[in-house]
Amino acid sequence: MTETLPRLLALQVCDQRIQQATRTLDTLQQSLAVAKEEEQIPVQEVQTWQDKLRASVAVEEELRAAQDKRAALTTGINTFLLHEYERIFSRRGGVAIVALVNEACQGCYMHLPPQMCLELQRHPKLTFCPHCQRILFVPIETNPPAGEPRSATKGADRYPPRQSRQHAKSKARTAQESAGTVLPPAKLAQG
């Protein structure tokens, strides 16, 4: 899990770059095809088209670099997980991995069951959103440290800690002894 999540996030960034570069390249090639059909390019537009051709070469190089990086990233990922990632990426608009923030999936913004959220915060693992099936992860900032005491969590300090009945009796006994009136333990239990 600790190695897979960063790889999947980097893979998602690469895939998004590939998508963007492919779209840019397609539009440049379409506009170039239209210009070739017309075959009558004014002298002013020649410089513009040369710039567009240089841009398309740069986009192609960026596309190749992103594809190489993607191939390197996919080598260490489980094949089932990679297949699921690619399926989700293609069906969910290029976003396959999302964060879990305030008990809500950041892909579909649906509220998740509290037990699932607590489990993911305590024991981070790759999980799928029950609503949109995207891969969920808990950002490091929202993960409470494992050794943090319960009283430091939100809302736990509103009420004083509960005392045992024995502790309350001994506290009452010491208060009465200091006042000078000592009652037998049987009367203390009644009063």
C-alpha positions in Angstrom: 0.0 0.0 0.0 2.7 2.5 0.9 4.5 2.0 -2.5 1.3 1.6 -4.6 -0.5 4.8 -3.8 2.2 7.2 -4.8 2.8 5.2 -8.0 -1.0 5.4 -8.8 -1.1 9.1 -8.1 1.9 9.7 -10.4 0.3 7.4 -13.0 -2.8 9.5 -12.9 -0.8 12.7 -13.4 1.0 11.0 -16.4 -2.3 9.8 -17.9 -3.8 13.3 -17.6 -0.7 14.8 -19.3 -1.0 12.2 -22.1 -4.7 13.0 -22.5 -4.0 16.7 -22.7 -1.1 16.3 -25.1 -3.2 14.0 -27.3 -6.0 16.6 -27.5 -3.6 19.4 -28.3 -1.9 17.3 -31.0 -5.2 16.4 -32.5 -6.4 20.0 -32.8 -3.0 21.1 -34.3 -3.2 18.3 -36.9 -6.8 19.2 -37.8 -6.0 22.8 -38.3 -3.0 21.9 -40.4 -5.1 19.5 -42.5 -7.6 22.4 -43.1 -4.8 24.7 -44.2 -3.4 22.0 -46.6 -6.8 21.7 -48.2 -7.0 25.4 -48.8 -3.4 25.4 -50.2 -3.6 29.1 -50.4 -1.9 30.4 -47.2 -1.1 34.1 -47.1 2.5 35.0 -46.4 1.6 36.4 -43.0 0.1 33.0 -41.9 3.2 31.0 -42.9 5.0 32.1 -39.8 2.0 31.2 -37.7 1.9 27.7 -39.2 5.6 27.2 -38.7 5.1 28.1 -35.0 2.2 25.6 -34.8 4.4 22.9 -36.4 7.1 23.5 -33.9 4.5 23.4 -31.1 3.2 20.1 -32.4 6.7 18.6 -32.4 7.2 19.7 -28.8 3.8 18.2 -27.8 4.8 14.9 -29.5 8.1 14.9 -27.5 6.1 15.6 -24.2 3.7 12.8 -25.1 6.5 10.3 -25.7 8.2 11.3 -22.4 4.9 10.9 -20.5 4.3 7.5 -22.1 7.8 6.3 -21.2 7.3 7.5 -17.6 3.9 5.8 -17.5 5.4 2.5 -18.7 8.0 2.7 -15.9 5.4 3.4 -13.3 3.1 0.5 -14.2 5.9 -2.1 -13.7 5.5 -2.3 -9.9 1.7 -2.3 -9.7 -0.6 -5.3 -9.3 -2.2 -6.2 -12.7 -5.7 -6.3 -11.2 -5.3 -2.9 -9.6 -3.8 -1.5 -12.8 -6.8 -2.8 -14.8 -9.3 -1.3 -12.4 -7.4 2.0 -12.4 -7.5 2.2 -16.2 -11.2 1.3 -16.3 -12.1 4.0 -13.7 -9.8 6.5 -15.4 -11.5 6.0 -18.8 -15.0 6.1 -17.4 -14.7 8.9 -14.8 -13.3 11.8 -16.8 -9.7 11.2 -16.1 -9.9 11.0 -12.3 -9.5 7.6 -10.8 -7.9 8.3 -7.4 -9.5 10.7 -5.0 -9.0 11.8 -1.4 -11.4 11.1 1.5 -12.0 14.5 3.2 -14.6 15.1 6.0 -16.1 11.6 5.5 -16.9 12.4 1.9 -15.4 11.1 -1.4 -13.9 14.0 -3.4 -14.9 12.4 -6.6 -18.7 12.1 -6.2 -18.9 14.2 -2.9 -21.1 11.5 -1.4 -20.9 10.9 2.4 -19.3 7.6 3.3 -20.2 5.4 6.3 -18.4 6.5 9.4 -17.0 3.1 10.1 -15.3 3.0 6.7 -13.8 6.4 7.3 -12.4 5.5 10.7 -11.0 2.3 9.4 -9.2 4.1 6.5 -7.8 6.7 8.9 -6.5 4.2 11.4 -5.3 1.6 8.8 -4.7 3.3 5.4 -5.3 0.9 2.5 -6.6 1.2 -1.0 -10.4 1.1 -1.0 -13.0 1.8 -3.6 -15.8 4.4 -3.0 -19.1 2.5 -2.7 -20.9 5.2 -4.8 -18.6 6.1 -7.7 -16.1 3.2 -7.4 -13.1 5.5 -7.5 -10.0 4.6 -5.6 -10.0 6.3 -2.2 -7.1 7.4 0.0 -6.8 9.4 3.2 -4.5 12.4 2.9 -1.6 12.4 5.4 -2.8 15.7 7.0 -6.1 14.1 8.1 -4.6 11.0 9.5 -4.4 11.3 13.3 -1.1 9.9 14.7 -1.4 6.4 16.1 -0.1 7.3 19.5 -2.2 10.4 20.0 -4.4 10.2 23.1 -8.1 10.1 22.7 -8.7 13.3 24.7 -6.8 15.3 22.0 -9.4 14.3 19.4 -12.2 16.6 18.4 -15.0 17.0 21.0 -13.5 14.6 23.6 -12.5 17.4 26.0 -16.1 18.7 26.5 -16.9 16.4 29.4 -14.6 15.6 32.3 -13.4 12.0 32.5 -15.8 9.6 34.2 -14.8 8.6 37.7 -15.4 5.2 39.2 -17.9 4.8 42.1 -15.1 3.8 44.4 -13.2 6.9 43.6 -16.2 9.1 44.3 -16.8 7.5 47.7 -13.2 8.0 48.7 -13.3 11.6 47.6 -16.4 12.2 49.7 -14.8 10.4 52.7 -11.7 12.7 52.6 -13.8 15.8 52.3 -15.8 14.8 55.4 -12.6 13.9 57.3 -11.1 17.3 56.6 -14.4 18.9 57.8 -14.1 17.0 61.0 -17.2 14.8 60.7 -16.4 11.2 60.1 -19.2 8.8 59.1 -19.0 5.1 59.1 -18.7 3.5 55.7 -22.3 2.1 55.8 -23.7 5.6 56.2 -21.4 6.9 53.5 -22.8 4.4 51.0 -26.4 5.6 51.8 -25.7 9.3 51.8 
